[in-house]
């Protein structure tokens, strides 16, 4: 009877790891699950990785404790949300416990091709505009770091997930040796050294930043305006045709991906749909008669 | 965005003799695209027009020189490499580019090609391969594919094809590459590599003859012909993927061979210097 009450008293802890295909989300959750097992805890893990090949979202729920019944984390009950990619982290923010749940995120943005709704040169992708500084102010507890940059400086950008594991290890109460051993068993032999360094780098980063007040931690993170300023400067397309040189070979008309060119009655090329032109320059490159010149000039107003 | 800037800065009109334009090439001729790639490469490398020497022979490709605002040299049939050899030896400060065609370099000028490759003198040779003698009415050339119709092979060509890149590699050219005109930026990069190479760089450009060869063989109009180049190329990145059945008769493209040997001009000048004192 006493045992039963003890079980009821210890709620399982929940860690949600999210990212996009190829970043190592599954590997991270495997490491965490094995570390938990080494402590003699029950672990349940549940993942979705079907979209991984297309750079789509991957998530993995890990729940551990004396007894775990459900393998999935209810909304608002994750103790730690670990995000390998910025927008994925925001997508799962609802799952994070509002009273003291830790948000650990790589600020790296992986913008998928379909975020570019407009093919016009200089147009902005449809990607979460929330900057790390705003989100960190919102969640209250956690870290946002450029793990990919830390890993790249160590010479292996693919070890960014291990950097985040290092940060995670400081938030959980498991012995550091267990983490190191499990990581060593789960990474390719040739990447072992890089992953060891990456794990230490993550721990060092967390230790250095843990004691710092929130304002100090937010100092280096980009705000919304910084990020917008860093975007590519909007430009518009200026399309010039030297009609006297055009011989009407039709290459530009047929090769234009936007179908915005045509030959007029005199078999001279003309821009039939200026709105559709994205300034990709295929017509300019393939014109044997140098009759087309595409220039990208600074836009007077933002590109839609 | 260095690439975008270089594209923005490149005004081809700065490199053309505007009074000669428009050029005489037929509508859709791939040689014009090859010319753009060459001038683009020259622009990106920042080569001074006064230091650029273009030597061209006879044929459609030979007319290239007339339109480029640089030091140009239009010479006898098959001999641009021979003239260029003299030029490059006498003026090592010049950037010598030879523009030649399949008939010019492989038929009448075949000997000059192999000996230029053998010497490895610093210059860049662009072989614009359009599979036919276009200017003289469409006679068969050493690179005309088998069974193709030309004015001299009205029932189809029986002769096997010359692989110019293999020939150049075997003859000892320092850098050997091949690219299609469809991939203009890639072609530009290859020409850039050739221009920067300290030795004999041989680049075969797969071009189209739309009006003479394409019409006779029913290969479609200019857009169809240039698109069909995609089927006949096999980039380095394809690696060892089998050609059949996906890319029958495809040719490898990109840098095909690198044969770093002493550059002849340097060797020659050192030799001449060593003999100078003793001559008297």
Interface residues (C-beta under 8 A of the other chain):
Chain A: X232 X244 X245 X247 X248 X249 X250 X251 X253 X254 X255 X281 X285 X286 X287 X288 X289 X290 X291 X293 X295 X296
Chain B: X1 X4 X7 X8 X11 X12 X13 X16 X21 X22 X23 X25 X26 X27 X28 X29 X30 X31 X32 X33 X36 X181 X182 X184 X185 X210 X221 X222 X223 X224 X226 X227
